[in-house]
Amino acid sequence: MKHRILPSILAIASAALVYRLQPYFDKDIRKAWDYAERCFSSDYYDARALFRMYASSLNLEMHSIPLDIPDHDDLTIDVAIYRGNEKNVLIHMSGTHGVEGFAGSAVQSSILGGEKRKFWQSAVKFTEEGSKSNNNLPTVVFVHALNPYGFAKLRRWNENNVDLNRNFLNTQQFIQRLALDANRHGYVDFYDLFNPPAALGWMDPYLPLALYNIIKHGYANMKKSVVTGSYHHPKGIFYGGSELQQSNKLLSTFLQNELDVEQVDRVGLVDVHTGLGPKGFDTIIAPNDEKSSYIDRDVLVSILQDDNLDIEKRIVAFGKDSSAASGYGDVVGTVEEGIGSLFSNAKKAILLCQEFGTINPIFVSQALREENAAYWHAPGKRIEAAQRVRGAFYLHNDPQWKTDIVTRGADVFWKMFKYLESNEYN
């Protein structure tokens, strides 16, 4: 019997080893990994330099918008514009949530510096030599690092601890938020769990406390309580702020100055995020139909159709699905809705968040909780905690994850580009 078991064990072990090592010997996989690696950067400054290099080498129109942050005079939102048909506009964004910018920036580098590079060169040359009115290609606006402070400091929040994707509200809407019960979605009930009153040590009891609360209140309720955000707790995670933050204000002003927003017929927006959903898989999250007049789900399904995926499962609405977007049904002030509102006369508007999965959400929340506690209570320990936040939103040691990000990120961009180039959905 032993003589039969041992060969079986060795065969299984050998097969597992071959499976694990196979990518390292497959030239096509290695090539994809190497390409993806070149698109990623080690920090905000390297990512910005790479974005600027690719965009400027293509002669795209370049803009650098500085932020007014004390003791931080080299933080900018960088924008590259391809001036195509001004009636159709595609906006691609990275770094809304700061540290999540590693992925979005890599996607932008892939779009500008990848296999489509010659296409961009020809498109720019055509625009320079011909009339824009004869150009069927859409105008494309790349927004790099909407939250440069968070990107540089490895935080999800901005310089005022504000979540920019809960902040796109007007003055009256902020007043309305503050007038609501602070515990409307349970944020106060879970406040101490997610926002401890002191810096955390190695004996942090978060995991058993989280498990206890999941058993007592349910995972869905605990998740919704925090991700919906708060407008009453300035030192808490997912704080939406009390006024429009300068990043959102500067971008809105810039777009209104550089684009004839009232004359745009069709607009598309892709805002790249990480931290939710299956590892390396992109969930396409759109605003609820009830909350926004901009989303057209049928068109979005047609645009992103993929023979290899069940596209209906890939596209979800905030809060409506048992998916990465569950619990987000009452989120307000998103970038998609804020930027989308600038194009009030658009006949078609496809506004979406492309969310890539990383690690288990319990560990994501643990990293955010630890870093935020250090930020407020033990700044000297923050860098170490910030590295764990980076690890929660950027799998920098995983070549396949990086490959999935640049491949799937570019795929969505080019499908949106094709939609805006065509007249099929007019």
C-alpha angles and dihedrals in degrees: 000000000000090000090058096045097051097057089047092052091047091049092051092046091049092049091049091049093049089049092052095045098040095093090056091059098039107095094203093052092045090050091052091048093049092049093050091049090058090056095056127077137206097234145352095279094051090046091051092048091051092048092049092047095052095042096046093045087059091050092241116163106267130207130175117197113196121212122222102233120148113247091006108086099154102062116113143168103228122206130190120191132196106198106219130140105343092211092067120050132182119192120194118190138191135181101027085141096040106225090042086067093090090077098039092047090050090052090052091049089051092050093049101033104032136083091309092062093106089050091056091048091053092044093051091047091050091051092049093050102035142045118283090218089066092051115105092186115101124244107258125206118192113197111195119199107350086186103040093165092058091043092051095042096040092242129135090215130064132248091288095046089255125146103228091204091063095040107071095107135120125240094267092050092053089052090050092050092052091049091058123090108277089221095047092123098024099267092135092049090058097032098110092045094056099028109040115194094233141033115282128242134197090282093064105153095203098121097053090041091051091049091050092051093046090054092045102040105014128252094259093056093046092049094047093049093062106029093052085067136221133256094187104059113063093183096048129097117261091027110169097201133231097258139022108285122234095249092057092040094049093048093048092050092046094052092047091050097045101038131049089234095178091058098049112116099186129021132182127190130188117186112187119217138165137204105066132086135011116342112276093357120118119223112199106221120193130181117267114272090234093054101046137039090199105072118090105185097186091055091045091053090050093048096049098038110150124188090207097051139049094246093194089063092045094056116064138164125234109277098351103096139058087241142087088305097055113122094027097094095110098042113128135182098046123166091238093058094039096051091037091058089064089067096057094152096051114126092207127025123177107187119173147160115224104209120192121199123235121161136344110303092233089063091044090056091045091056093047091048094050095047094047092050090052091046092059103029109024113020091174090066096044099093092060091048091045090058088059090051089054089051090052094054102028121044093201094170095051112088094184092053090051090049091050091050098053093039098048093035093055091043092060092045094053093045090053089046091053091049092053091045094053130069094217096108100038 
